[in-house]
Amino acid sequence: MTATTHTVTNQAPPLVGHDVFDSDRVLAEAVERHLAPELLDEARGDLGVLGKAAGSGQMAKWGERANANPPRLLTHDRYGHRIDEVEFDPAWHRLLGKSVGAGLTDAWGRPGGHVRRAAGFMVVSQVEAGHGCPLSMTHAAVPALRTEPEVAEVWEPAATSHVYEWGLRPVAEKAGALLGMGMTEKQGGSDVRTNTTEARPLAADGEYVLTGHKWFCSAPMSDAFLVLAQAPAGLTCFLVPRVLPDGSRNAFALQRLKDKLGNRSNASAEVEFDGTTWARRVGEEGRGLRSIMGMVAATRLDCVLGSAALMRQAVAQAVHHCAYRSAFGGLLIDKPLMRNVLADLALESEAATTLGLRLAAAYDADAPEERSLLRIAVPAAKYWVTKRCTPMVAEALECLGGNGYVEESGMPRLLRESPLNSVWEGSGNVQALDVVRVLRTEPAALDAFLREVGEARGADHRLDRAIRGVLVELADMDGIEARARRLTERLALVLQGSLLVRWAPPEVADAFCAARLGGDGGAAFGTLPHTLDLRTVVERARVEV
């Protein structure tokens, strides 16, 4: 007798076998918009290769395995010798090999490097977000390294290499290296000026030994770390290698690995420096924050890109599911209320991607006005995009119903990952207060912002009204700290609106301005005005398999 109870119908097929880059119209258009024409063919080719790999079943399995088998701390070997190593699943190394090989730690020295890298980072982050941490920190370390030319001469070529070489050895013996960062201490958190790690100078110029404890040190198997410590002249930046030039291990004791909500594939550790930990000064003594802030700004942009990637994957999965799933007499994607939800999610995703790639292009431009724009736009974008990520991913999960709540769908992993970028590199209050600080001390930054949003002035009356509202808020600085979040949110929304009005299809820009700037949308997703062309917005976000 043939059993018929297990016949599977009305289920969406897996979203695999596609080009993650090329199928993302918003991302592909941003790359074309921001890259010089002579760079486009090569960039499209490279990103297409990476996109096909990221959309393959093989890389999907690597991401699943890396999360199902989290890293394991090995403090000692079988004989009792201290080794302070972390063991990763082989899938972790395959992911890093693919991403480093694609140049995702190499942006600073090639034309259009930041836009190309940002697009690639968004592609691979949709497969597995945890391995983006060492990619981000290695990429972001370059400007800090350059404050000390002798250090940069040794470490920058290894950091920007397209070769991933696993294992602890002297940097001179490796074809490529990864770098991490250790700023946070348990008594201070984001208030790094309260750091208590001490740096004692040695006889050789620029060499120190460190004593202290770092509360969060991500990717502890990286080859070196930029850390902050108190030197005789004040807070100073140092490079701490895991292996010294003579091949001996530096004193770098891993106390424990953090048991985190998400980001399970990536190791985050508590680290102790025992008074013999060798370090090389990076930048001037007492100017540690100035030395490391270039790294912080670059990793903050990666928080925006990482959240945008999570949003894109979430909406792609939601639209894909609804394009195949039938209920109440038809496909979900054709139901007016579900279409409203999907369109609202697609708007959020497109706004995040468009903003992230615009900021990457500002890095490539390297002009004074672009650097000023970054100074205010990066913390504003980091605040808003990362804040929107969690509710957006949660709503996308709900589009799959009970299927979305099951681990096999991949949606729970996206949801657990979604709060991370809001916390990492300064939580929401830190970003909002940074925006206020810039407004008070760097008038060129506000000028650059107003010039940028002014590019779209006159194109949409709701955007124009929102810009005027921001100017009114800026005219009154009384109580600015208590309303810093509100102001930062408005700055980010106005900037997103300006970019979409200039570059997105009219249906997208109209819907964004109506719901996000014109007040014609609710607090939950799926509350767009029904008179908008929502079908076009949804189809733009759909992945064709």
N, C-alpha and C positions, 0 to 999 in steps of 0.2 A: 504494500500500500504506500503510495507516495504522499509524503507530508507536505501540506500546502501552507501551514501556519507560519512558516519562516520565509515565505516569499517577501522580498524587500521591494517596496514601491514607494513612490512619492518622497524620495530622499535625494538631496543634492549630491552630485559627485564631488570628490575631493578637488579642491582648487589647486591643481598641480599641472605641470606641463605647459607653462606659459612664460613669457618674458616679463618679469616684474617691472623692469624699467619701461619698455616700450608700451606695455598695456596701461601704464599710468600716464594718461594724457597730460595731466597738470605738471608732473615732474618733467616729462619729455619736452613740453613747451617751455618750461622755465630754463632748461639747459640750452635750448635753441635761442632763447631770448637773451641770455646773459653771456654766452660764449661768442668770441670773435668768429666770423665765418670760416676762417682758415683752420680753426680748431675743431669744427663741428663733426666732420666725417670721422676723424680719429676718436673723438669722445663718444659719439653715438656707437661706433663699433665696439669700443671697450665696455661701455655701459650695457650694450646689448648682450655681450658675452656674459658679463656678470649677472644681468637680469635673467637670462635663460638658466644659468646655474642656480640662481636663487629661487626660481620657480619650479625647479626639478624636485621629484620625489626624493632624490638622494639627499639634497641639502635639508629638506624638511625633516628627514630621519635624523640627520646630524643634530639639528636643533632640538628635536625631541629627546635624543639620547643624552645630550649635554645637560639638559635640565632634569632628566630622570635619574642621572648619575652625578650628583653634585660633587664638587671637589672635596678632597679628604686631606686633613692636616697630618703631616708626618714630622713630628718634632725630633725623633731620634732614630738611628738605624738599629739593627738587631744587636749590635755590640754596646749600645748605650751612648754612642757619639751623637752629639747634637747636629742635626742636619737642616732643620727648619725649611722643609719643602712642602709643597702642595701637589697632590696627585690629581690629575684631571683625566676625564674620559677621553679616549682617542678622538671622539667627535669634536671636542673643543679645539684640539690642535688642527683638525682638518678645516674647521670654520676659520680659524685665524690664518691658516696658510692661504686659503682662498682670498680672504679680505686683504691681508698684507700684500699678497701677490698682485692684487688689483690696484695697488697704490693708495690705499686708504689711510696711510700714515705719511703720505708724500703730497703736500699741497703747497708749501711755502716757496718752493724754488722752481715751479714750472708755470707757464702761462695758463690762465684759467684754472689753476690747480684747485682753488677752493670750491668753485662751482662743481667741477668734475668730482672732487672728493665728496662734497655734500650729497650729490645725487647718488653716488655709490654707497655712501654710508646709510642713506635712507633705504636703499635696496636691500642690503644685507641685514639691516636691523629688523626688517620685516620677517626674516627667517628666524633669527635668534638674537635678542637684544643684549644679552649678557656679555657676549664677546665684544660688543661695541665699546665697553669700558676701557680695556687696554688700548684699543685702536684710538679712542678719543684722547686719552692722556698722552700717548706717544706723539700723536700729531700736535697736540697743544703745547707740548714741552719745548718745541723748537724756539719760539720767541724768548722764553726764559733762558735757554741755553746760550742764545746769542748775546746775552748781556755779559757773558764771560767768554771771549773769543777762543781762549785756549781749551776750554771745556767743549765748546761747540765744535771745534776742529776734530775732536775725537768722537763725540757722541752724535752729532747731527747726521753724518752719513749713515750711521747704523740705524738711527731712528727713522730716517726717510727711505731706507732700503725697501725693495719689493720682495725681499726674502724673509720668510719666517723661519727662524732657527731656534728650536726648543732646547732648553738646558742651560745650566749656570756655568759659564766660562768667562774668562776675561773678554772684554768687548773687542780687544784687538784680534781675538781668535774667532770672532763671529761675523757672519755675512749680514746679519741684521739683529736689531735689539729692540726691546719694548721698554717703555718708561712709565712709571707711576708717580703718584703724588701723596704726600703725607702732611696735611696741615692741621687736621682736627685733633684736639685733645679732649679728654673726658670732662675737664673742668670748664672748658670754654666753648666748645662747639664752633659756631661761626665766628665767635669773637676771638680771632686768632692772636690778637695782641696780648691776650692773657696766657699764651703758651708758656709752659714752664720748662720745656726741653732746653738743656744748656749746651752751648758749644764752647769748647776750650781750645784756643789756638795752639798749634804745634810750632816747632821751629821753622819748618818749611812754609814759605809764603802761600797763603790760601788754603792750608790744610788744618783740619780741626778734628777733635773727637767729640762725640755727642753722648749725652746722658738724658734719657727721658722715655716717654711712652706716648705712642700715637694711637688714638682711639679708633680711627678708621683709616685703613690703608688698603685700597682696592688693588686687585691683581698682584698679590705679593710675590708671585714668581717672575715678575718683570726683572729686567737686568739692572735697573737703577731707579732711584726715586728722588724727586725734588721735595725737600722738606723745609719747614721753617723751624728755627731754633734761636734762642737768645744768646747772642755773642756779646762780648764786652761793650760794643757800641750800640747794641739793641737787636731787634728782630732781624734775622738775616736768612737768606735762602741758601740751601746747600744741596749738592748732588751726593747721594749715598748709593754707591754701587753694591750689588749683592756679592760680587767677586772682585777682589783686588787685583791689580796688574800682575802680581807674582803668582796668581792662581789660587791663593788662599781665600777662604770665605770671610767676608766681613761679618762683624758681630751684628746680627739682625735677627733677633729672637721673635718668632711667631708665637704669641701667647694663646690665641684661639681664633677660630673663624666665626664670623657672625652668622647666626641663624636668621635669615632674612625672609620677609614677606614674599618677595619675588626675586628676580635677578639671580636665580638659584645656580645657574651654570658658572657664575663668576664668583671667585673667592674674595671676600673682604675680611681683613684681619686686624687684630690688635698687635702692635709691634713694639718691642722694647729695645732701646739702645742702652748698653750697659756701661758706658764710660770709656769703652775702647772702640766704639763704632767710628770708623774713619769716614770723613766727609770732606768734600771740596767745595769751597765757597763759590757761589754763583752771584755775581753782581757785588755791589758795595756792601760792606758791613753796616748794619743798621738800616739798610734799604730793602729788606726782604720782601715787603709787600709790593713795592714797585717792581722788583725783579720778577715776581711770580704772577703779577696781575695779567700779563699777556696770556699766560697759560689758563688762568681762571676764565678770562673772557672767551677764549676759544672753546673751552669745555662747556661754558654756558650756552654758546651757540649750538653745540652738539646736543645739549639737553633739548633745545627747540627741535632740532632735526630728528632726534630719537623719538620724541613725542609725536611729531608729525608722521614718522614711519609707523608707529603703533596705530595712530588714527587711520592711516591709509590702509593698513592690513585689516583693521577691524571693519571699516566700511566696505572694503572689497569682499570680505567674507560674508557680510550681511547682505549685500546686493546679490552676490552669487547664490546664496541660499534662497533668497526670495524669488530669484529668476527661475528656479526649478521647483520650488515647494508650492503645492496647491492646497487651498483651504477655502471653504465656503463658496465653492463653485468656480474658482479661478485661481490663477497664479497670484501669489502674494504681492509680487512686484506691480501688478496691475490694480491692486486695491487702493483706493484713494488715500485712506489714512496711513497705510504702510508706505505708500509712495511719499507721503509728507515726511514721515520719519526718516526714510532713506535719503531724501533730498536734504533735510536738515543736517544729517550726519555728513553728507558729501560736501556741503558748504563749509562745515568746520574743518574738514580735512583739506579742502582746497585752499582755504585761507591760511592754514598753518604751513602748508608746503610752499605756497607762493611767498610768504614772508620769510621763511627759512632760507630759501634760495636767493632772495633779494639781499639778505644780509651776507651770505657767502660771496655774492658778487661784489659787495662793498669791500670785503677783504682783498679780493683780486684787484680792484681798482687802485687801492693804496693811495688815494688822494686825501688831502687834509679834510675836505668836506665829508668824504665818505668815512674817515676815521671818527669825525665828530658825530655823524649819524649813528655809527656803531655804538658809541659811548652811551647813548640814551636808548637806542632801539633794541640792543641786545638784552639788557635787564628787563625792559618792558615786554619783549617777546618771550623771554624765559619765564617771566611771571605768568603771562596770560595763556600761552600755548600749553605749558605743562599743567596749568590749573584746569584747562578744559579737557585734558586727555582722559582723566578717569571717568567723569560722567559720560563722555562720548563713547568710550569703549564699553561701558556698562550697558548703554542703550543698544549698541550694536550687538552685544551678546544676547540681549533680550529678543532681538529680531529672529534669532535662531530658536527661540523658545527653550524647552527643556534640553534640546540638543546642545545649545550653547553653554549650558551649565555643566556639561560633561567634559572631562579632561580631554577626551579624544578629539574634540572639536578644535582644540587649540585656543579657544576664546578665554578660558580661565587663566591661562598663562599670560595672555595679553593684559587681562584685568589686573593680575597681581603685579605685573611690571609697571602698570600705568602711573602709580603715584611716585615712582622713583625719581624721575627727572625734576619734579617739583621740589624734592628734598635735596638732591645732589647739587653741590656747588652753590649753596645758599638757598634757603627756603623762601617762601613767598614774601615774607616781611623784609628779608634782606634785599631782595630784588627791588621791591617798592621803595625802600629807603635809599637804595642806590640811585634810583631815578630822581628822587627828591634832591639828593646830594648833587647830582649832575645839574639839575635845574638851578640850584643855588650858586654853583661855582664855575660852570662851564657854559656860558651863554652861546658859544659857537655850536654846541650840541643841539640846543633848542632851535637855533636858526636853521641848522641842517635838517632837523625834523620837519619844521614848517615848510621849508622848500620842497621836501619830498612829498608831503601830503598835498601841498599846493599844486603839484603837477596835475592833479585831477580836479582842481577847483572849477566849478561851473558845470561839471558833467552830471552831477546828481544832487538834487536839492537836499536830500537827507544827509549826504556826506558833508555838504557845505554847512548845514545847520550844526552837525556834530563837531566840525572844526571850530565854529564860532563858540560852541559850548566849552570846548577845551580851553580856548583863549580866555574865556570868562573865568574859568577855574584857576588858570595860571595867574590871573591878575590879582588874586587874593591868596596870599601865602600864609595867612593866619590859620593856625591849626592844621597845617599841611601834613604833619606827620601822621595825625590820626586819620586823615582821609587819603593817605598815600596809595592805598590799594585801589580805591575808586579812581583816582587820577591815572594811575598806571594802566588800569583796565581800559579807560577811555582812550589813552594814547595808543595802546596796542590795537584797539578796534578801529580807530580812525586810520591808522597806518595800513591795516589789512584792507579796509574799505577802499582807500586810495589805490592800492595796488590792484585790487580786483576790478575796480572801475576802469583802470587803464588797460589791463591785460586779459581779464577773464571774458568769456562769452557774456553777452548782455543778460541772458537768463540768470547766470550765476551772480553777477554784480547786482542785478535788480533784487534778487532774493536776499542777498547778504545785507544790502543797505536797508531793505524793508524791515528785516527781522532784527538785525544787530545794531543798526543806527537809527532807524525810524520808529522803533518802539512797537512795530506791528508783528510781534512774536512773543511767545510765552516763555516761562522759565524752563520748561521741559523741552526736549527735542520732539519734533513732530507737530509743532504749533505754527508753521509758516502760513501766511495768507493763502487761501485756497485758489485765489485768482492767478497765482504765479504759474509759470511754465515749469512745473516740477518734474515732469517726465524727462525733459531734456537734461536737467541737472542730474537726475539719477543715472541716465544712460551714459553720461560723461564719466561717471565713477565706476561703470561696469567693466569687468575683466572678461574679455572674450577668450574662451578656452576651446 
